[in-house]
């Protein structure tokens, strides 16, 4: 939205010299319609070029956001599979140790790996809920 400032006038001596200053600014991806018209009048076709540039920038941002979301999904999926493999390895290792007459140690390995897995799951859920609350407050 264009923001106009009031003209500043200064009178000097008794000759009444008048100095007037004004400014126009906007904060948006594209200028307001009047500025488009001015751009196109000064350089024909420039309004179309400005719109094209804004469209390209928007497409670029959308593409980057899609890549970030996709990457995050892939990382989460890989993390879950790695946690599953590590936990299953620990559980199978604990079972093998139990079968070799070391039941206390094997049981301890199984229980420890399950407790760690549950702890990571709970921590992840807690972090997600905290992040959602922060986003809702914003």
N, C-alpha and C positions, 0 to 999 in steps of 0.2 A: 504494500500500500504506500503510495507516495506520501512523503512527509514534507510539508512546506514550512519554511521559517518566515517570520515576519520581516519585511524589508527594514534594513537599518538605514537611517538617514542621519547625516551629520551636516550641520551648518558651520561654515568657517568664515570668520571675520564678518564684515558688513556687506561684502560682495555677494553673499548668499550662494555659496557653492554647495550644490546638493550632490551627495554621493549615495547611491542606492545599491544595496547588495541583497541578493536572494539566492537560495539554494534549494535543490530538489534531490531527494534521495529515496530509495526504495529497498526493501529487503524481500526478495523473492527470486525464484529461479529465472523468471522472465520479467521484463519490464512491463509497466502498465500500458494500456492501449495507446494513450497519447504519445508515449515515448516510442512505441513501435512505429507509429505514423511518422514521427520526426526522423527516426532512423531510415525508414524507407524513402522518405523525401530526400534526405541527404545522399544516401547511397541505395539506389533501387535494388531490391532483392535482399537487403540486409535483414529485414524482419523475418523472412523465411529462413535465413541462415541461423538467426538467433533461436528460432523455434526448433530447428533441426538439431542444433547443439544441445538444447535443453532435453530433447527427446533422447539423444544419444547418451547423455549423462544419466538420465533416469534408467535407461536400459542397462547401462553399465552397473549402476548401483544394485539393480534387481538381480543381475547376473552374479555379482559378488555375494549378495545375501543368500542366494540359492546355493552357491558353492560352500559357504560357511555352514549353512544348515545341513547340507549333505555330508560334509566332512565331520560335523559333530555327531551325526547319526552313525556314521561308519566307525568313529572312535568309540562311541558307547557300545556298539555291537561287538567290536573287537575286544573291548575290555571285559564284557560279559563272558565271551567265549574263553578268554584267557583265564578268567577267574574260575570258570567251570573246569577247564583242563587242570589247573593247579590243584583245585579242591579234589577232583576225582583221582589225580595222581597221589595226593596225600591219603585219601581214603583207601585206595587200593594198596598203597604202601603199608598203611596201618593194618589192613586185613592180612597181608603177607607176613607181617611181623607177628600178628596174633597166631597165625597158622604155624609159625616157627617157635611156638611155646614162649613167647614174650607178650602175653596178653595185656599186661599193665601198660607197657610202652606203646603197643599198637593201639589200644583204646584211647590212650592219651593223645596220640597223633590224630586219630579220627575226630575226637571231640574238639581238640584245639583248632583243626582246620575248619570244622563246621561253625564254631563260635566266631572265628575270624570272618568267615563268609557272611554270616548273619550280621555281624558288626558293620561290615562294609556296606551291606544292603541298607541297613537302618541309617547309617551316616549319609548315604546317597539320597535316600528319600527325604531326610531332614534338610539337606542342602537344597533340594529341588523345591520343597515347600517354602523355605526361607527366600529363595530367589523369586518365586511367584509372588510372595507377599510384598517384596521390595518393588517388583514391577507394577503391582496393583496400586501401590502408594504413589508411584511416580505419575 
